[in-house]
Amino acid sequence: MNRETILKIVLVVVGVLFLAMAYPMIAFVRHEPALSMMMSVYATLGIFLLLAVRNPTAHRSLIAFTAWSSLAHAVLMGTQAERGMIARGELIGVVVLAVIGIVLLALRAPAPVPEPVLTR
């Protein structure tokens, strides 16, 4: 399997995982409105990741955003868990988000090579 095929598989898995946030988003809307808002962003991102599967190279910035925002979220959650601001059980989410970020960065499509401009 080549890197692009693996990237497409990862995009589907992460896209479906993020899209699955739509259910808890609806369930938490009254009790945890801030959490519900955050899940709405992930559910939306999941839709766009699934659309990016067709042509990952054309969606490099979306994939990079997903990777870096997942890493940033993991760092913040890890810090909050360490300081006792959130439950230690949230460390599972830290690991999942860190893995998503690292894998997407490792598999990202290379930048397209611009064609040389011929001058006379």
PLY file of the C-alpha trace (Angstrom):
ply
format ascii 1.0
element vertex 120
property float x
property float y
property float z
element edge 119
property int vertex1
property int vertex2
end_header
0.00 0.00 0.00
1.33 3.42 -0.86
1.27 6.52 1.33
-1.68 8.14 -0.45
-3.85 5.04 0.03
-2.97 4.90 3.73
-3.70 8.64 4.01
-7.11 8.11 2.42
-7.89 5.32 4.89
-6.82 7.54 7.80
-8.94 10.41 6.46
-12.00 8.15 6.35
-11.40 6.82 9.87
-10.77 10.28 11.35
-13.60 11.81 9.33
-16.09 9.22 10.59
-14.75 9.54 14.16
-15.17 13.33 14.06
-18.57 13.07 12.37
-19.65 10.76 15.18
-19.33 13.79 17.47
-22.72 14.90 16.12
-24.54 12.49 18.44
-22.98 13.64 21.73
-23.22 17.22 20.46
-27.00 16.87 20.43
-27.06 14.96 23.72
-24.95 17.58 25.57
-26.55 20.69 24.08
-28.51 21.53 27.25
-26.13 20.27 29.94
-22.74 21.19 28.42
-23.27 23.96 25.85
-19.54 24.75 25.43
-18.73 21.07 24.83
-21.59 20.86 22.37
-20.24 23.85 20.43
-16.77 22.27 20.25
-18.25 18.99 19.02
-20.09 20.87 16.27
-16.71 22.02 14.94
-15.39 18.46 14.97
-18.52 17.09 13.27
-18.19 19.71 10.53
-14.48 18.97 10.16
-15.36 15.27 9.80
-17.56 16.04 6.80
-14.78 17.97 5.10
-12.21 15.26 5.83
-14.49 12.74 4.14
-14.72 15.05 1.13
-10.92 15.37 1.09
-10.52 11.62 0.57
-11.07 12.03 -3.19
-8.03 14.24 -3.65
-5.85 14.67 -0.54
-3.25 16.75 -2.40
-5.86 19.40 -3.19
-6.82 19.52 0.50
-3.36 19.80 2.06
-4.27 22.85 4.13
-7.38 21.15 5.57
-5.34 18.09 6.50
-2.60 20.28 8.03
-5.22 22.22 10.00
-6.70 18.97 11.30
-3.27 17.69 12.32
-2.05 20.85 14.04
-5.36 21.65 15.72
-5.53 18.07 17.03
-2.02 18.42 18.46
-2.86 21.81 20.00
-6.02 20.36 21.53
-4.06 17.39 22.90
-1.47 19.67 24.51
-4.14 21.84 26.10
-6.16 18.87 27.36
-3.01 17.22 28.71
-2.06 20.37 30.57
-5.57 20.71 31.99
-5.60 17.06 33.10
-2.18 17.44 34.70
-3.33 20.51 36.65
-6.55 18.83 37.76
-8.78 21.17 35.76
-10.40 18.24 33.97
-10.72 14.56 34.84
-7.70 12.31 34.37
-9.89 10.08 32.20
-9.64 12.77 29.53
-6.05 11.62 28.90
-7.51 9.03 26.52
-8.65 11.92 24.33
-5.16 13.43 24.58
-3.62 10.26 23.21
-6.22 9.92 20.43
-5.80 13.54 19.31
-2.00 13.34 19.48
-1.99 10.16 17.37
-4.34 11.77 14.82
-2.09 14.82 14.55
1.15 12.86 14.24
-0.24 10.36 11.71
-1.75 13.07 9.50
1.50 15.04 9.53
3.51 11.93 8.70
1.21 10.97 5.81
0.43 14.41 4.40
0.63 14.74 0.68
3.76 16.43 -0.66
3.44 19.97 -1.95
2.80 20.09 -5.69
5.89 20.98 -7.66
5.32 24.15 -9.69
5.98 23.88 -13.37
8.98 25.90 -14.55
8.20 29.13 -16.33
9.96 29.44 -19.65
11.03 32.92 -20.62
12.37 34.08 -23.96
0 1
1 2
2 3
3 4
4 5
5 6
6 7
7 8
8 9
9 10
10 11
11 12
12 13
13 14
14 15
15 16
16 17
17 18
18 19
19 20
20 21
21 22
22 23
23 24
24 25
25 26
26 27
27 28
28 29
29 30
30 31
31 32
32 33
33 34
34 35
35 36
36 37
37 38
38 39
39 40
40 41
41 42
42 43
43 44
44 45
45 46
46 47
47 48
48 49
49 50
50 51
51 52
52 53
53 54
54 55
55 56
56 57
57 58
58 59
59 60
60 61
61 62
62 63
63 64
64 65
65 66
66 67
67 68
68 69
69 70
70 71
71 72
72 73
73 74
74 75
75 76
76 77
77 78
78 79
79 80
80 81
81 82
82 83
83 84
84 85
85 86
86 87
87 88
88 89
89 90
90 91
91 92
92 93
93 94
94 95
95 96
96 97
97 98
98 99
99 100
100 101
101 102
102 103
103 104
104 105
105 106
106 107
107 108
108 109
109 110
110 111
111 112
112 113
113 114
114 115
115 116
116 117
117 118
118 119
